[in-house]
């Protein structure tokens, strides 16, 4: 296989796996057989799931009990048909599934019907009544159509909400959330409909204000509402999404908050079970140091942890093989199904960013023209940061010990191991070990250039490259409102163009930025020109972050209030040596437009 094609495949593997995880339950019942709902309406309890990717189902690993069908938990599809809610191969796990399973256990004879309305990366506005998705679809209306269809045959019991990653800085968040809850209760005719929200993961520092000062207000400002705690829960390595183990605990906490509102006697009964779940899941999270289930010993139909799947052609299966293994009790077997396949099976790996890793495993290949172990990674913005073929096992006809060493880039914070296969056949993997060490400073960033003094490390400073938008100036962040950036060929300091940043539909607070490669530990001179019409403040700054995008230091460069014509800014700054990610941000605060041109970041030596 040509290297160029291999790299493109690896990029597709990584992005495809993340997309599948984010969609979660939206596709978990794909191609499933329709099931019958209970004839007794009182025995069919409906639970609605709303929010962003954590509620949509992005947790890994998926606990084995959720991979098989539970007759007491079913899911309403977009075609308005009820199917099994089991999590199919390739999809992720969320707190909604855990809530439903334990709810059914507490209510013998009851079937739980799930309605999935969560969408990854969506804001509260996009999910609220009147909001439009990026493709123009009305999210709220689509969910309400499902709810009303379900209410014909069952009883609506509650709404589970996990959202805020896109709105965590909005001080009016709970006020806006209250409007959504009121709309849900009005449109369903259930004024005391329980609404259970959840804290964002405490593993990320940027969620602290939301968890401490914003979402707790929902407990007092919204009737029949409670907030589930995320205390002690862990992520799957990206500082955004809960691990599968923590999803099990979080869903159980959602259930406890629900029971406190509607069935306090069952809350008392459920408390010992909740404590036990929390303890067991915390232990499993603590055991997950790098790779889950390295010996393939855990699991039923397939080894625990190997939940990600990507195919560009054909179909493949992942199986826990307890007959053919390198060491007992089992191995992971991948096989083509019904003809040739091009695809992969993946598992998340943790805490390898910026590390020198030595991967050792045992593999065997029977028939595939391509069989290799790959490592992929995304940065904090979910852009490709790593794709590397580590081990080629095409010629491993018998169980073979294979190993490879590699330095993982520091900005690769969402990392996965993948077995990539092409052709028709079977392949096995067993006994994975990953040794981690801190590489020499020069090795931790193998692609870091040797930057000479006087070098401008800002790309497209003149804003001349690009069509509708200047290239490299495309990273958008907002804490409130919306903004848009464009290439302005009419207004500029020096031709042929400038970057225009403007509010979109009202006041906005945010920025457009680009990442500065090789800036860590450098002394830099930041200079350029700015013009402002309308916004309260026009600003320039540099954000420095660690590998997980935790803020190390914000460096002020320029800020000027009110309207002003082209004004030059220039400031010397020093970037912390420990910074892994460095962003140059051009900020807007208010309503109107501003322009930037000839923005340079010069290395000072």
C-alpha positions in Angstrom: 0.0 0.0 0.0 1.4 3.4 -0.9 2.4 5.7 2.0 0.1 8.5 0.8 -2.9 6.2 0.7 -2.0 4.7 4.0 -1.9 8.2 5.6 -5.3 9.1 4.2 -6.8 5.8 5.5 -5.4 6.5 9.0 -6.8 10.0 9.0 -10.2 8.6 7.9 -10.0 5.9 10.7 -9.4 8.5 13.4 -12.1 10.9 12.3 -14.6 8.2 11.5 -14.2 6.6 14.9 -14.8 9.9 16.7 -17.8 10.7 14.5 -19.3 7.3 15.3 -18.7 7.8 19.0 -20.3 11.3 19.0 -23.4 10.0 17.2 -23.7 7.2 19.7 -27.3 6.1 20.2 -28.4 7.9 17.0 -27.1 4.9 15.2 -27.0 2.2 17.9 -30.2 0.6 16.6 -29.2 0.7 12.9 -30.5 -2.2 11.0 -32.0 -3.7 14.1 -35.3 -5.6 14.1 -38.4 -3.8 15.1 -39.7 -4.9 18.5 -43.2 -4.8 20.0 -44.1 -2.3 22.7 -46.1 -3.4 25.7 -49.9 -3.5 25.2 -50.4 -2.0 28.6 -49.5 1.7 28.3 -48.9 2.0 32.0 -46.0 -0.5 31.7 -44.2 1.5 29.0 -42.2 4.4 30.4 -40.6 6.9 28.1 -37.3 8.7 28.8 -36.0 11.4 26.6 -32.2 12.0 26.2 -31.1 15.5 25.2 -27.9 17.5 25.0 -24.4 17.1 23.5 -22.1 14.2 22.7 -21.8 12.9 26.2 -25.5 12.2 26.3 -25.5 11.1 22.6 -23.2 8.3 23.6 -19.4 8.8 23.3 -18.1 6.8 26.2 -15.6 3.9 25.8 -15.2 1.2 26.7 -18.7 -0.1 26.4 -19.7 -2.4 29.2 -20.5 -5.9 27.9 -24.0 -5.9 29.3 -24.9 -3.1 27.0 -23.7 -4.8 23.9 -26.5 -7.5 24.0 -30.2 -6.8 23.7 -32.1 -6.0 26.9 -35.8 -6.8 26.4 -36.7 -4.2 29.0 -35.0 -1.3 27.2 -35.9 -0.2 23.6 -35.2 2.8 21.4 -37.4 4.8 19.0 -35.7 5.4 15.7 -36.0 8.2 13.3 -38.4 6.1 11.3 -40.7 6.0 14.4 -40.1 2.3 14.8 -39.1 0.7 18.2 -35.9 -1.4 18.1 -33.5 -2.9 20.6 -31.4 -0.2 22.4 -28.3 -2.4 22.5 -25.1 -0.6 21.6 -24.0 -1.9 18.2 -20.4 -2.4 17.2 -18.9 1.0 16.4 -21.1 3.1 18.6 -20.4 4.7 22.0 -22.0 4.5 25.4 -23.8 7.2 27.4 -25.4 7.8 30.8 -28.9 7.4 29.2 -28.4 3.7 28.6 -27.2 3.2 32.2 -30.2 5.1 33.6 -32.6 3.0 31.5 -31.1 -0.3 32.5 -31.2 0.4 36.3 -34.6 2.1 36.0 -36.0 -1.1 34.5 -34.4 -3.2 37.3 -36.2 -1.1 39.9 -39.5 -1.4 38.0 -40.2 -5.1 37.3 -42.6 -5.6 34.5 -41.9 -2.2 33.0 -40.3 -1.6 29.6 -38.2 1.6 29.2 -38.5 3.4 25.8 -35.6 5.7 25.0 -35.9 8.7 22.7 -32.5 10.0 21.6 -32.4 13.8 20.9 -28.8 14.6 21.8 -26.4 15.9 19.1 -22.7 16.2 19.5 -21.2 19.8 19.6 -24.6 21.6 19.6 -25.3 24.7 21.6 -28.3 25.2 23.9 -29.7 27.6 21.2 -29.5 24.9 18.5 -31.3 22.4 20.7 -34.0 24.7 21.9 -37.4 25.4 20.4 -37.0 27.4 17.2 -33.3 26.6 16.9 -31.8 25.2 13.7 -29.1 22.6 13.3 -26.2 23.2 11.0 -28.0 21.5 8.2 -31.1 23.6 8.9 -33.0 20.7 10.6 -35.1 21.8 13.6 -33.7 19.7 16.5 -36.4 20.5 19.0 -39.2 19.8 16.6 -37.7 16.5 15.6 -37.4 15.4 19.2 -40.9 16.6 20.0 -42.3 14.6 17.1 -40.8 11.5 18.5 -42.1 12.3 22.0 -45.6 12.7 20.8 -45.4 9.5 18.8 -44.1 7.7 21.9 -46.8 9.2 24.2 -49.5 7.4 22.1 -48.3 4.1 23.4 -46.4 4.9 26.7 -46.1 7.4 29.5 -43.5 10.1 29.4 -41.5 10.0 32.6 -38.7 12.4 32.3 -35.9 14.2 30.3 -32.2 13.6 30.9 -30.0 16.6 29.8 -26.3 16.8 29.5 -25.0 19.9 27.8 -22.9 22.9 28.4 -19.5 22.3 26.7 -20.6 24.7 24.0 -22.1 27.3 26.5 -20.0 26.9 29.6 -19.2 30.6 29.8 -22.8 31.9 29.4 -24.0 33.4 32.7 -27.6 33.4 31.5 -27.4 29.6 30.7 -29.9 28.5 33.4 -32.3 31.2 32.4 -32.2 30.0 28.8 -32.4 26.4 30.0 -35.6 27.2 31.9 -37.2 28.4 28.7 -36.4 25.0 27.1 -37.9 23.2 30.0 -41.0 25.3 29.9 -41.4 24.6 26.2 -41.0 20.8 26.8 -43.6 20.8 29.6 -46.0 23.0 27.6 -45.8 20.9 24.4 -46.1 17.6 26.3 -48.8 18.9 28.6 -46.9 17.6 31.7 -46.1 20.6 33.9 -44.3 18.5 36.5 -42.2 16.6 34.0 -38.9 15.8 35.7 -35.8 17.4 34.1 -32.5 16.0 35.2 -29.3 17.8 34.2 -25.7 16.9 34.9 -22.4 18.6 35.7 -19.7 18.6 33.0 -16.6 16.5 33.7 -14.5 17.9 36.6 -11.4 16.4 34.9 -11.2 19.6 32.8 -10.4 22.9 34.5 -12.5 24.9 32.0 -15.7 23.3 33.4 -15.1 24.6 36.9 -17.1 27.8 36.7 -20.0 26.1 34.9 -20.2 23.3 37.6 -19.7 25.7 40.5 -21.6 28.9 39.6 -23.9 28.1 36.7 -25.6 24.7 36.5 -26.3 24.5 40.2 -28.8 27.3 39.8 -31.1 24.9 37.9 -31.8 23.1 41.2 -33.6 26.2 42.6 -34.7 28.1 39.5 -36.4 25.3 37.6 -39.1 23.3 39.3 -38.9 19.5 39.3 -35.3 19.7 38.2 -32.1 18.3 39.8 -28.4 18.2 38.8 -26.4 15.0 38.8 -22.8 15.3 40.2 -19.7 14.4 38.2 -17.5 14.2 41.2 -14.7 11.7 40.9 -15.6 10.7 37.3 -12.9 10.4 34.7 -12.6 11.0 30.9 -11.5 8.7 28.2 -8.3 10.7 27.6 -9.5 13.8 25.7 -10.7 15.9 28.7 -14.2 16.2 27.2 -15.9 12.8 27.1 -16.6 10.6 30.1 -15.1 7.1 30.0 -17.5 4.2 29.6 -17.0 3.3 33.3 -17.8 6.9 34.3 -20.9 6.9 32.0 -22.2 3.9 34.0 -21.8 5.8 37.3 -23.1 9.1 35.9 -26.3 7.5 34.5 -26.9 5.9 37.9 -26.5 9.3 39.5 -29.1 10.7 37.1 -31.4 7.9 38.2 -30.9 8.8 41.8 -31.8 12.4 41.2 -34.9 11.4 39.3 -36.0 9.1 42.1 -35.6 11.8 44.7 -38.1 13.9 42.7 -40.6 11.3 41.7 -40.1 8.1 43.8 -38.3 8.9 47.0 -39.0 5.4 48.5 -37.1 3.9 45.6 -34.3 6.4 46.0 -33.6 4.8 49.4 -33.7 1.3 47.9 -31.4 2.3 45.1 -28.8 4.0 47.3 -26.7 0.8 48.1 -26.7 -0.1 44.5 -25.5 3.4 43.5 -22.7 3.2 46.0 -21.6 -0.1 44.7 -21.7 1.0 41.1 -19.7 4.1 41.9 -17.1 2.1 43.8 -16.7 -0.5 41.1 -16.6 2.0 38.2 -14.0 4.1 40.0 -11.8 1.0 40.5 -12.1 0.2 36.7 -11.2 3.8 35.8 -8.2 3.6 38.1 -7.0 0.4 36.5 -7.1 2.0 33.0 -3.6 3.5 32.9 -3.0 3.3 29.1 -4.9 0.6 27.3 -8.0 -1.2 28.6 -8.0 -5.0 28.7 -4.6 -5.6 27.2 -4.8 -9.4 27.7 -8.3 -9.5 26.0 -9.5 -11.5 29.1 -12.6 -9.3 29.7 -15.6 -9.4 27.5 -18.2 -11.7 26.1 -18.8 -11.5 22.3 -15.8 -9.2 21.8 -13.0 -8.0 24.1 -13.9 -5.0 26.3 -12.5 -1.8 24.9 -12.3 -2.7 21.2 -15.5 -0.8 20.4 -14.5 1.5 17.6 -15.0 0.5 14.0 -14.4 2.0 10.6 -14.9 0.6 7.1 -14.6 2.1 3.7 -15.8 -1.1 2.0 -17.1 -4.4 3.0 -17.9 -5.5 6.6 -15.8 -6.8 9.5 -16.4 -8.4 12.8 -14.5 -8.2 16.1 -14.7 -11.3 18.2 -13.3 -12.5 21.6 -11.6 -15.7 20.6 -11.2 -18.2 23.4 -10.0 -21.0 21.2 -7.0 -19.3 19.4 -4.9 -17.0 21.5 -1.2 -16.2 22.3 -1.9 -16.6 26.0 -5.1 -17.7 27.8 -7.9 -16.9 28.1 -8.6 -15.1 24.8 -7.5 -12.9 22.0 -9.1 -10.3 19.7 -10.0 -11.8 16.3 -10.9 -9.6 13.4 -12.4 -11.1 10.3 -13.9 -10.0 7.0 -17.6 -10.8 6.7 -19.0 -11.8 3.3 -16.1 -10.7 1.1 -13.1 -8.3 1.0 -13.0 -5.5 3.5 -11.0 -2.3 4.1 -11.4 -1.2 7.7 -10.2 -1.1 11.2 -11.1 -1.9 14.8 -9.9 0.6 17.5 -9.5 1.2 21.2 -8.8 4.4 23.0 -5.4 4.8 24.8 -4.7 7.3 27.6 -1.9 9.4 28.9 0.5 8.9 25.9 0.6 12.5 24.7 4.2 13.8 24.6 5.5 10.4 25.7 8.0 8.0 24.2 6.0 4.7 23.9 7.2 1.2 23.2 4.3 -0.9 22.0 4.7 -4.7 22.2 2.0 -7.2 21.2 1.4 -10.6 19.6 -0.3 -10.8 16.3 -1.2 -13.3 13.6 -2.6 -12.8 10.1 -4.4 -15.4 7.9 -5.3 -14.0 4.5 -5.4 -10.2 4.7 -3.2 -8.4 2.2 -2.8 -5.6 4.7 -2.6 -6.1 8.4 -1.0 -3.5 10.7 -1.3 -1.8 14.1 -1.7 1.9 13.8 -1.8 4.8 16.3 -3.9 7.8 15.5 -4.6 11.0 17.4 -6.6 14.2 17.4 -5.7 17.5 19.0 -8.0 19.4 21.4 -9.9 20.9 18.4 -10.5 17.4 17.0 -8.1 18.0 14.1 -5.7 15.3 12.9 -2.5 15.4 15.0 -1.1 11.9 14.6 -1.3 9.0 12.1 1.4 6.4 12.3 1.7 2.8 11.2 3.6 1.2 14.1 3.6 -2.5 13.3 3.3 -4.4 10.0 1.9 -7.9 10.7 1.1 -8.9 7.1 3.6 -11.7 7.1 2.9 -13.0 10.7 1.5 -16.3 9.7 1.8 -17.7 13.2 1.7 -15.9 16.6 4.5 -13.4 16.5 5.9 -11.0 19.0 6.1 -7.5 17.5 7.1 -4.2 18.9 7.8 -0.6 17.9 8.9 2.7 19.6 7.4 6.1 18.8 7.3 9.6 20.3 3.6 10.7 20.5 3.3 14.4 19.6 2.3 16.5 22.6 -0.7 18.0 20.9 -2.2 14.5 20.2 -4.6 14.3 23.2 -7.3 12.0 21.8 -5.4 8.8 20.9 -6.3 5.4 19.6 -4.8 2.1 18.6 -6.2 0.6 15.5 -5.9 -2.7 13.7 -6.1 -1.9 10.0 -6.9 -4.7 7.6 -7.5 -4.9 3.9 -8.6 -7.9 1.8 -10.3 -11.1 3.0 -9.2 -13.1 6.0 -8.7 -13.2 9.7 -6.3 -11.5 12.1 -5.6 -11.9 15.8 -4.2 -9.6 18.5 -3.2 -10.4 22.0 -1.0 -9.3 25.0 -0.6 -5.6 24.3 1.8 -3.7 26.5 2.7 0.0 26.3 5.7 1.2 28.1 5.9 5.0 28.5 8.8 7.3 29.2 9.6 10.9 29.0 11.6 11.6 25.8 14.5 14.1 25.6 13.2 17.6 25.1 14.2 17.6 21.4 12.4 14.3 20.9 9.1 15.3 22.5 8.4 17.6 19.5 10.0 15.7 16.6 8.5 18.0 14.0 9.5 21.3 15.8 11.6 23.4 13.4 14.9 25.1 14.3 13.6 28.6 14.1 16.0 31.4 13.5 15.8 34.8 15.0 13.7 37.2 12.9 11.5 34.4 11.6 7.8 35.2 11.3 5.9 32.1 12.6 2.4 33.5 11.9 1.0 32.1 8.7 -0.7 34.2 6.1 0.1 37.4 7.9 -1.0 39.5 4.9 -4.4 37.7 4.8 -3.8 37.4 1.0 -4.2 33.6 0.9 -7.6 32.0 0.8 -10.9 32.6 -1.0 -13.8 33.6 1.2 -11.7 33.4 4.4 -7.9 33.9 4.9 -6.3 30.5 5.2 -4.9 29.6 8.7 -7.2 32.1 10.4 -10.2 29.7 10.7 -10.3 28.6 14.4 -13.3 30.3 16.0 -14.2 30.5 19.7 -17.1 32.3 21.3 -18.3 32.6 24.9 -21.5 34.3 23.8 -23.1 35.2 20.5 -21.9 34.3 17.1 -19.2 35.7 14.8 -18.0 35.2 11.3 -14.7 35.8 9.6 -14.1 36.7 6.0 -11.4 37.9 3.6 -12.1 41.6 2.9 -10.6 42.8 -0.4 -12.1 46.3 0.0 -10.8 47.3 3.4 -7.2 46.7 4.3 -4.1 48.3 5.6 -1.9 47.0 2.8 -3.3 45.1 -0.2 -4.7 42.8 -1.3 -6.9 41.9 1.7 -7.5 41.9 5.5 -9.3 39.6 7.9 -12.7 41.0 8.8 -14.3 39.7 12.0 -17.9 40.7 12.6 -20.8 39.9 14.9 -23.5 37.7 13.5 -27.0 38.5 14.6 -26.2 40.4 17.8 -23.4 41.1 20.3 -20.6 38.6 20.4 -17.6 37.8 22.6 -15.1 35.6 20.9 -12.0 35.4 18.7 -10.5 34.0 15.6 -7.1 32.4 16.0 -4.3 30.4 14.6 -1.9 28.0 16.3 1.7 29.1 16.5 4.0 26.1 15.9 7.3 26.0 17.7 6.5 28.9 20.0 7.1 27.2 23.3 9.9 28.8 25.3 10.3 31.6 22.7 10.5 35.3 23.1 8.3 36.8 20.4 7.4 40.2 19.0 3.7 40.4 18.1 2.8 43.2 15.8 0.1 44.2 13.2 -2.7 46.6 12.4 -6.3 46.7 13.6 -9.4 48.8 12.8 -12.7 48.8 14.7 -16.3 49.9 14.0 -19.0 49.1 16.5 -17.6 46.6 19.0 -16.9 47.7 22.6 -13.3 46.3 22.4 -10.9 45.0 19.8 -8.1 42.9 21.2 -5.2 40.6 20.5 -3.8 38.0 22.9 -1.9 34.8 23.1 -3.2 31.7 24.9 -0.8 29.1 26.1 -2.0 25.6 27.1 -0.8 22.2 28.1 -1.4 19.0 26.1 -5.0 18.8 27.3 -5.7 22.4 26.5 -5.6 23.5 30.1 -4.7 27.2 30.2 -1.2 27.9 31.4 -1.1 31.6 30.9 -3.1 34.3 28.9 -0.8 36.9 27.5 -2.2 40.3 26.7 -0.9 42.0 23.5 -3.4 44.7 22.6 -6.8 46.0 23.6 -8.5 49.2 22.4 -12.1 50.3 23.1 -14.5 52.1 20.8 -14.3 53.0 17.1 -10.8 53.6 15.6 -9.1 53.7 12.2 -6.1 51.6 11.4 -3.9 51.4 14.5 -0.6 49.6 14.9 0.0 47.3 17.8 3.4 45.8 18.9 4.3 43.9 22.0 7.1 41.6 23.1 6.0 38.5 24.9 7.6 35.4 26.4 6.0 32.0 25.9 6.2 29.5 28.8 8.6 26.6 28.0 6.0 24.1 29.2 3.4 25.3 26.7 2.4 22.6 24.3 -0.3 24.5 22.4 0.0 28.2 21.7 -2.7 30.2 20.0 -2.7 33.8 18.7 -6.2 35.2 19.1 -7.8 38.2 17.5 -10.7 39.1 19.7 -14.1 40.9 19.4 -16.4 42.1 22.2 -19.7 43.7 21.1 -21.6 44.3 17.9 -20.1 45.5 14.7 -16.9 44.7 12.7 -13.2 44.9 13.0 -10.3 44.3 10.7 -6.8 42.9 11.1 -3.9 43.1 8.6 -0.1 42.4 8.5 -0.3 40.4 11.7 3.2 39.0 12.4 4.8 37.0 15.2 8.6 37.5 15.0 11.1 35.3 16.9 13.4 37.4 19.0 16.8 35.9 19.8 
